[in-house]
Structure formats: structure tokens, C-alpha cells
Amino acid sequence: MRSTPVRTTRPPMRSLLLRTTGAAAALVLTSIGVPLGASPAQAIGTSVGLGTADPYSVLAGSTITNTGPSLLVGGAGVSPGSSVTGFPPGIVVGAVHVADAVALQAQLDLVTAYDNAAGQASDADISADIGGQTLAPGVYTAASSTAITGTLTLDAGGDPDAVFIFQIGSALTTGSSSTVALIDGAQACNVFWQIGSSATLGSATTFVGTMMALTSISTTTGTTIQGRALARNGAVTLDATTFTDASCDDEEPTDPPTDGPTDGPTDGPTPPPSEEPAPPPTDGTSPPPSGPPSDESSPPTTSPPSGPPSDTTSPPATPSPSSSVSQSPTGPRRDVAAAGARQGTLADTGAGNTLLAMGAGAAALVVVGTFTVLWRRRVDGLNS
């Protein structure tokens, strides 16, 4: 009986090549940080520039009226209206501008900011009451009015630059003791409320962000606002309301000015006088610069060592360390800055080299896989 040879079927060489190449390509993409199968990102909004309206805690179109011990850490302005009442007992820490060119410009910039917020693409619709919800960064739209009862939580997801924009078609109201809470890096400077008519905040509300209302804004007793109340056409009415600072956490610009002036005076005048006198007494051979008087007492001692003048010259080099100490305020700081720059460059280069190495490794896998398949095919052909 004749035995039938058993032939082992193998996938076509082209299929093996495609699989090997695909795996290597996936490795390269993963190594450079490209997620596989990721869903497209949301059309998240961008921060709204307030222009000259930024320094104001309160800006109104007609009047500003206050009752009780309100505190405004920013400025107060009204234009084209000219009425500001209730200060004192209210306190305005910033500047107050009433119907002047500065207030007018702030109102014009408010219009631009309002239109910017209203014109951004919406990510999601919101309900008539958004209290009790936790929202990610994005642009949220309410066709008409909306309310906050309880706590609305804004979660930045660890991104301090995350932006939250609320486009409200009509009115915004908050219940008593309601709260807008920020978590995981969210900042009040990146929260904007574009309100189609008016806003009313209930008593003891803790509110966050910049309100830009087409008509008016009213707050009731005990309200705290980390942000601004900016009304385009109508009044802003306050009742024992506290405004706190809503600027972003970017305080680094203050450091350079401090370093500059300190280095200048310290390096110039102080070091030379204090360090120069010290070297001459220490160096017996330095009488020439010191002058004849000191030379007369030291000649007996100095004349024998005068043979090695080269060594005597080295003592003047000893003052150089002291002078370098006098320059230390500037030197080290500049060196640290330069070292930081070099480290940044090295870090970037290291990251680039890592990616290149991983890409090269993936390419090597493709080559090895291809040769392996060809070799097996050749061996199989010879065996058959």
C-alpha cells in the first residue's frame, strides 16, 4: 500500500510578511506615544480673553448698587451709566472708573469676550438644573435657562489649563448654599459663563468663574465669587458679597526682577573692597603692589624667597579665588541657569535618541522576520 505524503500547509509568504510588518509598525507607533484605537478628541473650548475688563471684579452698563460689607479685590467700573452706590460700607481694592474712557474700553472688550464665548462650538447640552453633576472640560450649552441646586463639580482631569464654558440662552440662577467646586487642577480663571439675559445667585452661594451677562447680575447675602460679575447693559446689585482673586497660578515673572537687582549691587561694590585687602597681608611676596612702606619691613624675609618669583606670582592668583567668591552671586546663578538649559537640551536629545532607538529596533524586527520567512521557504523547497 502506498503511503500518501503529508504536506504541511503554511500561510503564504506575503501574509507572513504583512503580519511581521504590521507588528513592527504597531511597536513603532506605541513607542512614540500614538495610542492605537483612540477615539477622536472633543472640540474642547479655548480660554476667553477679557482684554481691559480683566482687572474688574464688577463691571456694569447702568449702575452698581451695594448693600452691606461687600469686598471687591479687583476694580469696579460702569459705562455708559454713571451711578455707583454703597461704597462704603462696601470696599473696592482696585480702581473705580465711572463713565470714563477706561470703563468704556472695558465694556467694549466685554462685548468681544461675550461674543467669543457665545461663538465657540458646543460639546454637549446641559439640563435645566446642573446641580449634583460632575463635568469634564468643554463647552456646555443650555437652550434657555439653567439652574444650580446643590454642588456642581468641574473636574479638570489633572490639566490646569482645562477650560469650561457655559453658554446659557436665558437666565442663570443658583439655589441657597449652592456651590461650584473645582477639582483635579481646575482653575477659576478658566471658567466662563455667557448668559443670554440675567444671573441671580442665591444666598450663601459659592460661585466660581467669570459671569458675562447681557443684562444684569444680582447676588444675595453671603455670596462668595471667585471670579467676576460683568454685565453688558444693565446693573450689578450686590448684598454682602465677597469677590476673591480669579487669576491663574502663574507667578514666575516676579522672580527674574528680584534676581536682577540683587546680583548687580552685590557683585559690583561689595566684593572688591572686602576681598582686596585680605590677599596682600597673606602674600609675603606681594609688597610691590602694596607700596614701599610694607616692602621695607618685609625685605629681609622676602629677599630669600625672591629667587622663585614664579611662585610669588602664584600668590596673586590666590586673590582670584576670593574675587570669584565676590562674583558668586552672579556666577553661580548664571551657571545654574546655563546648566538648566544644558539639562533641558540633554533631556530632549535623550528622548529623541530613545525614540530613534526603538524605531530602529522595530525596523530590525521587520528585516529579521522577512529573512526568516524566506529562509524557511527555501528550506521547505529543498526538502520537497
HELIX and SHEET records of a PDB file:
HELIX    1   1 MET A   13  SER A   31  1                                  19    
HELIX    2   2 GLY A   51  ALA A   53  5                                   3    
HELIX    3   3 ALA A  101  GLY A  119  1                                  19    
HELIX    4   4 ALA A  188  ASN A  190  5                                   3    
HELIX    5   5 GLU A  252  THR A  254  5                                   3    
HELIX    6   6 ASP A  255  ASP A  267  1                                  13    
HELIX    7   7 PRO A  271  GLU A  275  1                                   5    
HELIX    8   8 PRO A  279  THR A  282  1                                   4    
HELIX    9   9 PRO A  287  SER A  290  1                                   4    
HELIX   10  10 PRO A  292  SER A  297  1                                   6    
HELIX   11  11 PRO A  299  THR A  302  1                                   4    
HELIX   12  12 PRO A  304  SER A  306  5                                   3    
HELIX   13  13 PRO A  309  ALA A  317  1                                   9    
HELIX   14  14 PRO A  319  SER A  326  1                                   8    
HELIX   15  15 THR A  330  ASN A  383  1                                  54    
SHEET    1   A 7 ILE A  91  VAL A  92  0                                        
SHEET    2   A 7 LEU A  71  LEU A  72  1                                        
SHEET    3   A 7 THR A 242  THR A 244  1                                        
SHEET    4   A 7 THR A 224  ALA A 231  1                                        
SHEET    5   A 7 TYR A  56  ALA A  60  1                                        
SHEET    6   A 7 GLY A  75  VAL A  78  1                                        
SHEET    7   A 7 VAL A  96  VAL A  98  1                                        
SHEET    1   B 7 SER A  83  THR A  85  0                                        
SHEET    2   B 7 THR A  63  THR A  67  1                                        
SHEET    3   B 7 VAL A 236  ASP A 239  1                                        
SHEET    4   B 7 ILE A 217  THR A 219  1                                        
SHEET    5   B 7 ALA A 199  LEU A 201  1                                        
SHEET    6   B 7 LEU A 172  THR A 174  1                                        
SHEET    7   B 7 THR A 146  ILE A 148  1                                        
SHEET    1   C 9 ILE A  91  VAL A  92  0                                        
SHEET    2   C 9 LEU A  71  LEU A  72  1                                        
SHEET    3   C 9 THR A 242  THR A 244  1                                        
SHEET    4   C 9 THR A 224  ALA A 231  1                                        
SHEET    5   C 9 THR A 206  ALA A 213  1                                        
SHEET    6   C 9 VAL A 191  ILE A 195  1                                        
SHEET    7   C 9 PHE A 164  ILE A 168  1                                        
SHEET    8   C 9 GLY A 138  ALA A 142  1                                        
SHEET    9   C 9 ALA A 124  ASP A 125  1                                        
SHEET    1   D 3 THR A 134  LEU A 135  0                                        
SHEET    2   D 3 THR A 151  ASP A 155  1                                        
SHEET    3   D 3 THR A 179  ILE A 183  1                                        
END                                                                             
